[in-house]
Amino acid sequence: MKSLFTNTLHHLSIYIYFIIFGFLCLGVFSISNFDFFPSLFLFFSVLSVSYFLLVYYKPLMNPTLKFLTEFTISDNVQKLVIYFLVVITPIFIIYHWYVLGGVPTLRGFASHNSFEIYQLRNSVTKASPFVNYMYSFESKAILPFLIMYLYKTRSKLFYPMLIIGSAYGLSLVMKSIVISILLPVGVYCVFDRKFITAAIILLITILGLFMLTFCANPALRGGDTYQPNGKKTEMQQPTSVFTSANNSFKGLKNRVIYIPGKTVAYWFLCIPKHAPFLHGDGYKPIAKLKGRPFRDYSTELYQYIYPTWYAQGFRGTVNCASFMYDFANFANWGMVMSGIILAILFYVMYLLNRYNLPASTSMNVIHYLMISSSSLTTMMFSGGWGIFLALFLLTKDKFKEDIEV
């Protein structure tokens, strides 16, 4: 029975994605009923069948597990990398705040102008390419890995780095950052049965999410809101802390459960009615080979999905589930391609789970969640997933399986 349970957990990665996909379908249904379910079913069927075949035939399983077991890096090299990351991380955080002109969240609380706060949030990713890449790597790979590594090695630097990571995650207005930094170590603590530490991390995350919700929504603070056209809206009546917290919770629930699926439906509604299929121009390498300009529908579709905000001067991105980027390029053939690619990815995760389930699940869980609202190629490269996996491979002997699951 125990062996059966462990074998089942080795498939935890794709089970998590199936749950996420269920929420996506719920959001799609809320906008368009079953109109786009044939395409969704095609993707889901290809993903499921491809994954089953890979797990059944297990290609390259033994060589991969052998490599993971035998590949080692000297302790001196590992320590050098860790020391470098520990030193460079707070330096970059301070530099990032300097580039942004201060701590965005503090500036947000000082403002009652929703457009100003939107600009603050947007400015986080509008710095130089170097700063943008470093911000992405720090928030989605380096800091989550460091905190998890320092926890596992019982380092005295664990709590200082946890505080630094939490402060950075809460300083950038966006809610997803604090989750991406703290979720990996929180999940690992659960595997490690250190429930008090996990509860502390959960408490920091929840309080942080509520704080950021209040920051981004002046109306919850009883403030007045100025729109970009210069017209002042009606003064908001101050609300009780309980009412504001309840409204904040409803907003978070809607953001997690419905918004990603609704965004999928909006992309379906826009493509090809307002935006044509891209035939490869939505991938930078393919567009470059074709001599065509790269087109990013996550920004181009904003004007169709949020026309009122667009007319008021807001400019943003509408990131979507990974398979929709393939649909935007090749219609339902893109859904087939996306299902096969994700099946291969989850098969690789299955092999990592067989090697070390707690570490594999903990370091990858945030990226499983991000697949519901991001391009897979973006996540793997500029999104930091590849760096996270590389850092784990570098230090994997420190995460040797000593936890019974």
Secondary structure, DSSP 8 states (H G I E B T S, - for coil): -HHHHHHHHTTHHHHHHHHHHHHHHHHHHHHHTTTTHHHHHHHHHHHHHHHHHHHHH-TTHHHHHHHHHH----HHHHHHHHHHHHHHHHHHHHHHHHHTTS-HHHHHHT---HHHHHHHHHHTT-S-HHHHHHHHHIIIIIHHHHHHHHHHTT-TTHHHHHHHHHHHHHTTS-HHHHHHHHHHHHHHHHHTT-HHHHHHHHHHHHHHHHHHHHHH-GGGGT---B-TTS-B--------HHHHHHHHHHHHHHHHHTHHHHHHHHHHHHTTTTS---TTTTSHHHHHHHT-----HHHHTHHHHSHHHHHTT--------HHHHHHHHHHHHHHHHHHHHHHHHHHHHHHHHHH-HHHHHHHHHHHHHHGGGS-HHHHHTTTSHHHHHHHHHHHGGGG------
